């Protein structure tokens, strides 16, 4: 496990501390959770963009039309 030192404005640190307390966890665990969420979002966006480059606009729009039709019933 690595150690990371970050600099935050005092007000942001206080708000993070209160959020961690509200969730009954340490600030360390909260930061780990937030980092995991951010990495997951980044990975999903990266995969989406890579697949979009290989895909077809026409097929993508057709798929969205199918989804729209399925959910508008």
HTML snippet that shows the backbone in 3Dmol.js (N, CA, C, O; Angstrom):
<script src="https://3Dmol.org/build/3Dmol-min.js"></script>
<div id="view" style="width:600px;height:400px;position:relative"></div>
<script>
const pdb = `
ATOM      1  N   UNK A   1       0.855  -1.177   0.000  1.00  0.00           N
ATOM      2  CA  UNK A   1       0.000   0.000   0.000  1.00  0.00           C
ATOM      3  C   UNK A   1       0.894   1.230   0.000  1.00  0.00           C
ATOM      4  O   UNK A   1       1.938   1.255   0.652  1.00  0.00           O
ATOM      5  N   UNK A   2       0.471   2.253  -0.740  1.00  0.00           N
ATOM      6  CA  UNK A   2       1.245   3.491  -0.852  1.00  0.00           C
ATOM      7  C   UNK A   2       0.660   4.580   0.034  1.00  0.00           C
ATOM      8  O   UNK A   2      -0.508   4.535   0.421  1.00  0.00           O
ATOM      9  N   UNK A   3       1.491   5.545   0.340  1.00  0.00           N
ATOM     10  CA  UNK A   3       1.062   6.720   1.085  1.00  0.00           C
ATOM     11  C   UNK A   3       1.091   7.905   0.139  1.00  0.00           C
ATOM     12  O   UNK A   3       2.046   8.082  -0.618  1.00  0.00           O
ATOM     13  N   UNK A   4       0.043   8.715   0.184  1.00  0.00           N
ATOM     14  CA  UNK A   4      -0.074   9.881  -0.685  1.00  0.00           C
ATOM     15  C   UNK A   4      -0.414  11.093   0.169  1.00  0.00           C
ATOM     16  O   UNK A   4      -1.352  11.058   0.966  1.00  0.00           O
ATOM     17  N   UNK A   5       0.340  12.149   0.004  1.00  0.00           N
ATOM     18  CA  UNK A   5       0.059  13.391   0.711  1.00  0.00           C
ATOM     19  C   UNK A   5      -0.561  14.357  -0.285  1.00  0.00           C
ATOM     20  O   UNK A   5      -0.006  14.592  -1.359  1.00  0.00           O
ATOM     21  N   UNK A   6      -1.714  14.918   0.070  1.00  0.00           N
ATOM     22  CA  UNK A   6      -2.358  15.897  -0.801  1.00  0.00           C
ATOM     23  C   UNK A   6      -2.586  17.186  -0.026  1.00  0.00           C
ATOM     24  O   UNK A   6      -2.730  17.176   1.196  1.00  0.00           O
ATOM     25  N   UNK A   7      -2.614  18.267  -0.740  1.00  0.00           N
ATOM     26  CA  UNK A   7      -2.884  19.565  -0.125  1.00  0.00           C
ATOM     27  C   UNK A   7      -4.294  19.983  -0.519  1.00  0.00           C
ATOM     28  O   UNK A   7      -4.660  19.977  -1.695  1.00  0.00           O
ATOM     29  N   UNK A   8      -5.069  20.342   0.485  1.00  0.00           N
ATOM     30  CA  UNK A   8      -6.449  20.780   0.276  1.00  0.00           C
ATOM     31  C   UNK A   8      -6.695  22.042   1.076  1.00  0.00           C
ATOM     32  O   UNK A   8      -6.096  22.241   2.133  1.00  0.00           O
ATOM     33  N   UNK A   9      -7.575  22.894   0.576  1.00  0.00           N
ATOM     34  CA  UNK A   9      -7.988  24.032   1.405  1.00  0.00           C
ATOM     35  C   UNK A   9      -8.654  23.507   2.683  1.00  0.00           C
ATOM     36  O   UNK A   9      -9.291  22.453   2.678  1.00  0.00           O
ATOM     37  N   UNK A  10      -8.498  24.247   3.754  1.00  0.00           N
ATOM     38  CA  UNK A  10      -9.036  23.807   5.054  1.00  0.00           C
ATOM     39  C   UNK A  10     -10.535  23.514   4.992  1.00  0.00           C
ATOM     40  O   UNK A  10     -11.000  22.531   5.569  1.00  0.00           O
ATOM     41  N   UNK A  11     -11.290  24.362   4.294  1.00  0.00           N
ATOM     42  CA  UNK A  11     -12.745  24.158   4.245  1.00  0.00           C
ATOM     43  C   UNK A  11     -13.099  22.850   3.527  1.00  0.00           C
ATOM     44  O   UNK A  11     -14.041  22.163   3.921  1.00  0.00           O
ATOM     45  N   UNK A  12     -12.359  22.513   2.494  1.00  0.00           N
ATOM     46  CA  UNK A  12     -12.626  21.259   1.780  1.00  0.00           C
ATOM     47  C   UNK A  12     -12.253  20.065   2.661  1.00  0.00           C
ATOM     48  O   UNK A  12     -12.960  19.057   2.679  1.00  0.00           O
ATOM     49  N   UNK A  13     -11.151  20.183   3.384  1.00  0.00           N
ATOM     50  CA  UNK A  13     -10.744  19.114   4.303  1.00  0.00           C
ATOM     51  C   UNK A  13     -11.815  18.890   5.367  1.00  0.00           C
ATOM     52  O   UNK A  13     -12.153  17.749   5.683  1.00  0.00           O
ATOM     53  N   UNK A  14     -12.338  19.962   5.910  1.00  0.00           N
ATOM     54  CA  UNK A  14     -13.390  19.863   6.921  1.00  0.00           C
ATOM     55  C   UNK A  14     -14.632  19.184   6.349  1.00  0.00           C
ATOM     56  O   UNK A  14     -15.232  18.326   6.996  1.00  0.00           O
ATOM     57  N   UNK A  15     -15.010  19.574   5.139  1.00  0.00           N
ATOM     58  CA  UNK A  15     -16.194  18.968   4.522  1.00  0.00           C
ATOM     59  C   UNK A  15     -15.980  17.488   4.252  1.00  0.00           C
ATOM     60  O   UNK A  15     -16.900  16.693   4.441  1.00  0.00           O
ATOM     61  N   UNK A  16     -14.789  17.100   3.814  1.00  0.00           N
ATOM     62  CA  UNK A  16     -14.487  15.686   3.608  1.00  0.00           C
ATOM     63  C   UNK A  16     -14.512  14.921   4.928  1.00  0.00           C
ATOM     64  O   UNK A  16     -14.998  13.792   4.989  1.00  0.00           O
ATOM     65  N   UNK A  17     -13.987  15.541   5.982  1.00  0.00           N
ATOM     66  CA  UNK A  17     -14.018  14.902   7.299  1.00  0.00           C
ATOM     67  C   UNK A  17     -15.465  14.673   7.751  1.00  0.00           C
ATOM     68  O   UNK A  17     -15.796  13.609   8.273  1.00  0.00           O
ATOM     69  N   UNK A  18     -16.321  15.679   7.546  1.00  0.00           N
ATOM     70  CA  UNK A  18     -17.738  15.538   7.923  1.00  0.00           C
ATOM     71  C   UNK A  18     -18.435  14.473   7.082  1.00  0.00           C
ATOM     72  O   UNK A  18     -19.258  13.714   7.593  1.00  0.00           O
ATOM     73  N   UNK A  19     -18.102  14.417   5.784  1.00  0.00           N
ATOM     74  CA  UNK A  19     -18.680  13.387   4.925  1.00  0.00           C
ATOM     75  C   UNK A  19     -18.260  12.001   5.391  1.00  0.00           C
ATOM     76  O   UNK A  19     -19.084  11.088   5.447  1.00  0.00           O
ATOM     77  N   UNK A  20     -16.992  11.840   5.724  1.00  0.00           N
ATOM     78  CA  UNK A  20     -16.502  10.549   6.222  1.00  0.00           C
ATOM     79  C   UNK A  20     -17.208  10.164   7.520  1.00  0.00           C
ATOM     80  O   UNK A  20     -17.614   9.015   7.694  1.00  0.00           O
ATOM     81  N   UNK A  21     -17.353  11.120   8.420  1.00  0.00           N
ATOM     82  CA  UNK A  21     -18.056  10.851   9.678  1.00  0.00           C
ATOM     83  C   UNK A  21     -19.501  10.455   9.409  1.00  0.00           C
ATOM     84  O   UNK A  21     -20.021   9.526  10.027  1.00  0.00           O
ATOM     85  N   UNK A  22     -20.147  11.160   8.486  1.00  0.00           N
ATOM     86  CA  UNK A  22     -21.543  10.860   8.135  1.00  0.00           C
ATOM     87  C   UNK A  22     -21.676   9.433   7.610  1.00  0.00           C
ATOM     88  O   UNK A  22     -22.674   8.759   7.865  1.00  0.00           O
ATOM     89  N   UNK A  23     -20.666   8.982   6.878  1.00  0.00           N
ATOM     90  CA  UNK A  23     -20.683   7.628   6.325  1.00  0.00           C
ATOM     91  C   UNK A  23     -20.065   6.606   7.270  1.00  0.00           C
ATOM     92  O   UNK A  23     -19.933   5.432   6.923  1.00  0.00           O
ATOM     93  N   UNK A  24     -19.689   7.049   8.457  1.00  0.00           N
ATOM     94  CA  UNK A  24     -19.078   6.175   9.472  1.00  0.00           C
ATOM     95  C   UNK A  24     -17.820   5.489   8.943  1.00  0.00           C
ATOM     96  O   UNK A  24     -17.647   4.279   9.087  1.00  0.00           O
ATOM     97  N   UNK A  25     -16.951   6.283   8.330  1.00  0.00           N
ATOM     98  CA  UNK A  25     -15.691   5.734   7.829  1.00  0.00           C
ATOM     99  C   UNK A  25     -14.580   6.748   8.042  1.00  0.00           C
ATOM    100  O   UNK A  25     -14.831   7.913   8.353  1.00  0.00           O
ATOM    101  N   UNK A  26     -13.364   6.293   7.873  1.00  0.00           N
ATOM    102  CA  UNK A  26     -12.220   7.187   8.002  1.00  0.00           C
ATOM    103  C   UNK A  26     -12.083   8.014   6.720  1.00  0.00           C
ATOM    104  O   UNK A  26     -12.624   7.659   5.672  1.00  0.00           O
ATOM    105  N   UNK A  27     -11.351   9.120   6.827  1.00  0.00           N
ATOM    106  CA  UNK A  27     -11.073   9.915   5.627  1.00  0.00           C
ATOM    107  C   UNK A  27     -10.269   9.072   4.643  1.00  0.00           C
ATOM    108  O   UNK A  27     -10.472   9.174   3.434  1.00  0.00           O
ATOM    109  N   UNK A  28      -9.369   8.250   5.142  1.00  0.00           N
ATOM    110  CA  UNK A  28      -8.577   7.373   4.282  1.00  0.00           C
ATOM    111  C   UNK A  28      -9.493   6.469   3.451  1.00  0.00           C
ATOM    112  O   UNK A  28      -9.325   6.359   2.236  1.00  0.00           O
ATOM    113  N   UNK A  29     -10.445   5.834   4.098  1.00  0.00           N
ATOM    114  CA  UNK A  29     -11.373   4.938   3.389  1.00  0.00           C
ATOM    115  C   UNK A  29     -12.238   5.732   2.406  1.00  0.00           C
ATOM    116  O   UNK A  29     -12.506   5.263   1.300  1.00  0.00           O
ATOM    117  N   UNK A  30     -12.672   6.922   2.800  1.00  0.00           N
ATOM    118  CA  UNK A  30     -13.468   7.770   1.913  1.00  0.00           C
ATOM    119  C   UNK A  30     -12.663   8.119   0.667  1.00  0.00           C
ATOM    120  O   UNK A  30     -13.192   8.038  -0.442  1.00  0.00           O
ATOM    121  N   UNK A  31     -11.409   8.503   0.820  1.00  0.00           N
ATOM    122  CA  UNK A  31     -10.572   8.870  -0.320  1.00  0.00           C
ATOM    123  C   UNK A  31     -10.331   7.655  -1.225  1.00  0.00           C
ATOM    124  O   UNK A  31     -10.297   7.786  -2.448  1.00  0.00           O
ATOM    125  N   UNK A  32     -10.168   6.499  -0.631  1.00  0.00           N
ATOM    126  CA  UNK A  32     -10.011   5.280  -1.421  1.00  0.00           C
ATOM    127  C   UNK A  32     -11.273   5.012  -2.240  1.00  0.00           C
ATOM    128  O   UNK A  32     -11.196   4.656  -3.416  1.00  0.00           O
ATOM    129  N   UNK A  33     -12.426   5.187  -1.610  1.00  0.00           N
ATOM    130  CA  UNK A  33     -13.708   4.989  -2.295  1.00  0.00           C
ATOM    131  C   UNK A  33     -13.878   5.996  -3.440  1.00  0.00           C
ATOM    132  O   UNK A  33     -14.276   5.622  -4.543  1.00  0.00           O
ATOM    133  N   UNK A  34     -13.577   7.263  -3.178  1.00  0.00           N
ATOM    134  CA  UNK A  34     -13.704   8.295  -4.207  1.00  0.00           C
ATOM    135  C   UNK A  34     -12.730   8.048  -5.362  1.00  0.00           C
ATOM    136  O   UNK A  34     -13.071   8.270  -6.524  1.00  0.00           O
ATOM    137  N   UNK A  35     -11.520   7.589  -5.040  1.00  0.00           N
ATOM    138  CA  UNK A  35     -10.539   7.279  -6.083  1.00  0.00           C
ATOM    139  C   UNK A  35     -11.025   6.112  -6.940  1.00  0.00           C
ATOM    140  O   UNK A  35     -10.874   6.138  -8.161  1.00  0.00           O
ATOM    141  N   UNK A  36     -11.600   5.100  -6.318  1.00  0.00           N
ATOM    142  CA  UNK A  36     -12.122   3.954  -7.057  1.00  0.00           C
ATOM    143  C   UNK A  36     -13.232   4.381  -8.011  1.00  0.00           C
ATOM    144  O   UNK A  36     -13.278   3.932  -9.155  1.00  0.00           O
ATOM    145  N   UNK A  37     -14.116   5.238  -7.546  1.00  0.00           N
ATOM    146  CA  UNK A  37     -15.201   5.740  -8.396  1.00  0.00           C
ATOM    147  C   UNK A  37     -14.632   6.509  -9.584  1.00  0.00           C
ATOM    148  O   UNK A  37     -15.064   6.307 -10.719  1.00  0.00           O
ATOM    149  N   UNK A  38     -13.678   7.376  -9.331  1.00  0.00           N
ATOM    150  CA  UNK A  38     -13.075   8.174 -10.407  1.00  0.00           C
ATOM    151  C   UNK A  38     -12.360   7.298 -11.431  1.00  0.00           C
ATOM    152  O   UNK A  38     -12.487   7.521 -12.635  1.00  0.00           O
ATOM    153  N   UNK A  39     -11.618   6.315 -10.966  1.00  0.00           N
ATOM    154  CA  UNK A  39     -10.905   5.415 -11.872  1.00  0.00           C
ATOM    155  C   UNK A  39     -11.891   4.598 -12.700  1.00  0.00           C
ATOM    156  O   UNK A  39     -11.682   4.399 -13.896  1.00  0.00           O
ATOM    157  N   UNK A  40     -12.951   4.129 -12.077  1.00  0.00           N
ATOM    158  CA  UNK A  40     -13.970   3.355 -12.788  1.00  0.00           C
ATOM    159  C   UNK A  40     -14.627   4.192 -13.878  1.00  0.00           C
ATOM    160  O   UNK A  40     -14.833   3.714 -14.994  1.00  0.00           O
ATOM    161  N   UNK A  41     -14.957   5.451 -13.554  1.00  0.00           N
ATOM    162  CA  UNK A  41     -15.552   6.338 -14.551  1.00  0.00           C
ATOM    163  C   UNK A  41     -14.577   6.589 -15.702  1.00  0.00           C
ATOM    164  O   UNK A  41     -14.977   6.575 -16.866  1.00  0.00           O
ATOM    165  N   UNK A  42     -13.312   6.815 -15.384  1.00  0.00           N
ATOM    166  CA  UNK A  42     -12.294   7.043 -16.412  1.00  0.00           C
ATOM    167  C   UNK A  42     -12.148   5.822 -17.311  1.00  0.00           C
ATOM    168  O   UNK A  42     -12.094   5.955 -18.534  1.00  0.00           O
ATOM    169  N   UNK A  43     -12.083   4.630 -16.713  1.00  0.00           N
ATOM    170  CA  UNK A  43     -11.944   3.400 -17.491  1.00  0.00           C
ATOM    171  C   UNK A  43     -13.147   3.191 -18.411  1.00  0.00           C
ATOM    172  O   UNK A  43     -12.983   2.802 -19.568  1.00  0.00           O
ATOM    173  N   UNK A  44     -14.357   3.450 -17.902  1.00  0.00           N
ATOM    174  CA  UNK A  44     -15.562   3.290 -18.721  1.00  0.00           C
ATOM    175  C   UNK A  44     -15.546   4.263 -19.896  1.00  0.00           C
ATOM    176  O   UNK A  44     -15.866   3.883 -21.022  1.00  0.00           O
ATOM    177  N   UNK A  45     -15.176   5.506 -19.640  1.00  0.00           N
ATOM    178  CA  UNK A  45     -15.112   6.501 -20.710  1.00  0.00           C
ATOM    179  C   UNK A  45     -14.055   6.112 -21.750  1.00  0.00           C
ATOM    180  O   UNK A  45     -14.294   6.237 -22.951  1.00  0.00           O
ATOM    181  N   UNK A  46     -12.900   5.645 -21.299  1.00  0.00           N
ATOM    182  CA  UNK A  46     -11.833   5.237 -22.203  1.00  0.00           C
ATOM    183  C   UNK A  46     -12.283   4.080 -23.088  1.00  0.00           C
ATOM    184  O   UNK A  46     -12.052   4.092 -24.297  1.00  0.00           O
ATOM    185  N   UNK A  47     -12.931   3.073 -22.480  1.00  0.00           N
ATOM    186  CA  UNK A  47     -13.428   1.936 -23.262  1.00  0.00           C
ATOM    187  C   UNK A  47     -14.491   2.380 -24.256  1.00  0.00           C
ATOM    188  O   UNK A  47     -14.496   1.939 -25.405  1.00  0.00           O
ATOM    189  N   UNK A  48     -15.401   3.262 -23.810  1.00  0.00           N
ATOM    190  CA  UNK A  48     -16.461   3.757 -24.688  1.00  0.00           C
ATOM    191  C   UNK A  48     -15.859   4.482 -25.887  1.00  0.00           C
ATOM    192  O   UNK A  48     -16.258   4.229 -27.024  1.00  0.00           O
ATOM    193  N   UNK A  49     -14.909   5.378 -25.649  1.00  0.00           N
ATOM    194  CA  UNK A  49     -14.311   6.142 -26.741  1.00  0.00           C
ATOM    195  C   UNK A  49     -13.548   5.234 -27.709  1.00  0.00           C
ATOM    196  O   UNK A  49     -13.586   5.455 -28.920  1.00  0.00           O
ATOM    197  N   UNK A  50     -12.864   4.228 -27.193  1.00  0.00           N
ATOM    198  CA  UNK A  50     -12.139   3.282 -28.052  1.00  0.00           C
ATOM    199  C   UNK A  50     -13.114   2.501 -28.929  1.00  0.00           C
ATOM    200  O   UNK A  50     -12.869   2.300 -30.119  1.00  0.00           O
ATOM    201  N   UNK A  51     -14.216   2.066 -28.333  1.00  0.00           N
ATOM    202  CA  UNK A  51     -15.215   1.329 -29.114  1.00  0.00           C
ATOM    203  C   UNK A  51     -15.922   2.241 -30.098  1.00  0.00           C
ATOM    204  O   UNK A  51     -16.255   1.816 -31.204  1.00  0.00           O
ATOM    205  N   UNK A  52     -16.157   3.489 -29.715  1.00  0.00           N
ATOM    206  CA  UNK A  52     -16.830   4.431 -30.606  1.00  0.00           C
ATOM    207  C   UNK A  52     -16.002   4.687 -31.861  1.00  0.00           C
ATOM    208  O   UNK A  52     -16.552   4.860 -32.949  1.00  0.00           O
ATOM    209  N   UNK A  53     -14.674   4.710 -31.707  1.00  0.00           N
ATOM    210  CA  UNK A  53     -13.800   4.921 -32.863  1.00  0.00           C
ATOM    211  C   UNK A  53     -13.918   3.781 -33.871  1.00  0.00           C
ATOM    212  O   UNK A  53     -13.791   3.994 -35.077  1.00  0.00           O
ATOM    213  N   UNK A  54     -14.160   2.573 -33.371  1.00  0.00           N
ATOM    214  CA  UNK A  54     -14.258   1.405 -34.249  1.00  0.00           C
ATOM    215  C   UNK A  54     -15.659   1.229 -34.821  1.00  0.00           C
ATOM    216  O   UNK A  54     -15.851   0.505 -35.797  1.00  0.00           O
ATOM    217  N   UNK A  55     -16.633   1.891 -34.211  1.00  0.00           N
ATOM    218  CA  UNK A  55     -18.029   1.658 -34.561  1.00  0.00           C
ATOM    219  C   UNK A  55     -18.520   2.470 -35.742  1.00  0.00           C
ATOM    220  O   UNK A  55     -17.790   3.244 -36.362  1.00  0.00           O
ATOM    221  N   UNK A  56     -19.788   2.253 -36.017  1.00  0.00           N
ATOM    222  CA  UNK A  56     -20.464   2.927 -37.115  1.00  0.00           C
ATOM    223  C   UNK A  56     -21.518   3.868 -36.541  1.00  0.00           C
ATOM    224  O   UNK A  56     -22.313   3.479 -35.686  1.00  0.00           O
ATOM    225  N   UNK A  57     -21.515   5.097 -37.017  1.00  0.00           N
ATOM    226  CA  UNK A  57     -22.514   6.068 -36.562  1.00  0.00           C
ATOM    227  C   UNK A  57     -23.911   5.570 -36.916  1.00  0.00           C
ATOM    228  O   UNK A  57     -24.834   5.665 -36.107  1.00  0.00           O
ATOM    229  N   UNK A  58     -24.059   5.049 -38.102  1.00  0.00           N
ATOM    230  CA  UNK A  58     -25.373   4.562 -38.563  1.00  0.00           C
ATOM    231  C   UNK A  58     -25.892   3.444 -37.654  1.00  0.00           C
ATOM    232  O   UNK A  58     -27.055   3.461 -37.253  1.00  0.00           O
ATOM    233  N   UNK A  59     -25.032   2.475 -37.329  1.00  0.00           N
ATOM    234  CA  UNK A  59     -25.435   1.369 -36.450  1.00  0.00           C
ATOM    235  C   UNK A  59     -25.727   1.867 -35.035  1.00  0.00           C
ATOM    236  O   UNK A  59     -26.662   1.404 -34.383  1.00  0.00           O
ATOM    237  N   UNK A  60     -24.915   2.816 -34.572  1.00  0.00           N
ATOM    238  CA  UNK A  60     -25.137   3.369 -33.235  1.00  0.00           C
ATOM    239  C   UNK A  60     -26.469   4.083 -33.120  1.00  0.00           C
ATOM    240  O   UNK A  60     -27.185   3.913 -32.133  1.00  0.00           O
ATOM    241  N   UNK A  61     -26.805   4.882 -34.122  1.00  0.00           N
ATOM    242  CA  UNK A  61     -28.093   5.585 -34.111  1.00  0.00           C
ATOM    243  C   UNK A  61     -29.253   4.611 -34.228  1.00  0.00           C
ATOM    244  O   UNK A  61     -30.300   4.812 -33.613  1.00  0.00           O
ATOM    245  N   UNK A  62     -29.072   3.555 -35.014  1.00  0.00           N
ATOM    246  CA  UNK A  62     -30.117   2.534 -35.133  1.00  0.00           C
ATOM    247  C   UNK A  62     -30.350   1.850 -33.789  1.00  0.00           C
ATOM    248  O   UNK A  62     -31.491   1.587 -33.409  1.00  0.00           O
ATOM    249  N   UNK A  63     -29.276   1.566 -33.079  1.00  0.00           N
ATOM    250  CA  UNK A  63     -29.398   0.946 -31.754  1.00  0.00           C
ATOM    251  C   UNK A  63     -30.109   1.880 -30.781  1.00  0.00           C
ATOM    252  O   UNK A  63     -30.964   1.437 -30.014  1.00  0.00           O
ATOM    253  N   UNK A  64     -29.769   3.160 -30.803  1.00  0.00           N
ATOM    254  CA  UNK A  64     -30.453   4.127 -29.932  1.00  0.00           C
ATOM    255  C   UNK A  64     -31.936   4.224 -30.275  1.00  0.00           C
ATOM    256  O   UNK A  64     -32.772   4.361 -29.381  1.00  0.00           O
ATOM    257  N   UNK A  65     -32.266   4.153 -31.562  1.00  0.00           N
ATOM    258  CA  UNK A  65     -33.686   4.154 -31.966  1.00  0.00           C
ATOM    259  C   UNK A  65     -34.414   2.944 -31.412  1.00  0.00           C
ATOM    260  O   UNK A  65     -35.561   3.046 -30.978  1.00  0.00           O
ATOM    261  N   UNK A  66     -33.733   1.771 -31.426  1.00  0.00           N
ATOM    262  CA  UNK A  66     -34.326   0.557 -30.859  1.00  0.00           C
ATOM    263  C   UNK A  66     -34.592   0.717 -29.361  1.00  0.00           C
ATOM    264  O   UNK A  66     -35.654   0.352 -28.857  1.00  0.00           O
ATOM    265  N   UNK A  67     -33.607   1.269 -28.675  1.00  0.00           N
ATOM    266  CA  UNK A  67     -33.761   1.479 -27.235  1.00  0.00           C
ATOM    267  C   UNK A  67     -34.890   2.478 -26.941  1.00  0.00           C
ATOM    268  O   UNK A  67     -35.691   2.280 -26.028  1.00  0.00           O
ATOM    269  N   UNK A  68     -34.930   3.526 -27.717  1.00  0.00           N
ATOM    270  CA  UNK A  68     -35.980   4.537 -27.545  1.00  0.00           C
ATOM    271  C   UNK A  68     -37.347   3.906 -27.737  1.00  0.00           C
ATOM    272  O   UNK A  68     -38.269   4.171 -26.965  1.00  0.00           O
ATOM    273  N   UNK A  69     -37.485   3.069 -28.763  1.00  0.00           N
ATOM    274  CA  UNK A  69     -38.759   2.410 -29.036  1.00  0.00           C
ATOM    275  C   UNK A  69     -39.140   1.468 -27.900  1.00  0.00           C
ATOM    276  O   UNK A  69     -40.307   1.390 -27.517  1.00  0.00           O
ATOM    277  N   UNK A  70     -38.162   0.759 -27.367  1.00  0.00           N
ATOM    278  CA  UNK A  70     -38.430  -0.197 -26.286  1.00  0.00           C
ATOM    279  C   UNK A  70     -38.871   0.487 -25.009  1.00  0.00           C
ATOM    280  O   UNK A  70     -39.709  -0.042 -24.278  1.00  0.00           O
ATOM    281  N   UNK A  71     -38.313   1.669 -24.729  1.00  0.00           N
ATOM    282  CA  UNK A  71     -38.626   2.365 -23.483  1.00  0.00           C
ATOM    283  C   UNK A  71     -39.802   3.328 -23.595  1.00  0.00           C
ATOM    284  O   UNK A  71     -40.285   3.838 -22.585  1.00  0.00           O
ATOM    285  N   UNK A  72     -40.262   3.576 -24.809  1.00  0.00           N
ATOM    286  CA  UNK A  72     -41.387   4.509 -24.958  1.00  0.00           C
ATOM    287  C   UNK A  72     -42.723   3.777 -24.993  1.00  0.00           C
ATOM    288  O   UNK A  72     -43.768   4.408 -25.157  1.00  0.00           O
ATOM    289  N   UNK A  73     -42.703   2.454 -24.841  1.00  0.00           N
ATOM    290  CA  UNK A  73     -43.957   1.672 -24.843  1.00  0.00           C
ATOM    291  C   UNK A  73     -44.696   1.814 -23.551  1.00  0.00           C
ATOM    292  O   UNK A  73     -45.765   1.228 -23.384  1.00  0.00           O
TER     293      UNK A  73
END
`;
const viewer = $3Dmol.createViewer("view");
viewer.addModel(pdb, "pdb");
viewer.setStyle({}, {cartoon: {color: "spectrum"}});
viewer.zoomTo();
viewer.render();
</script>
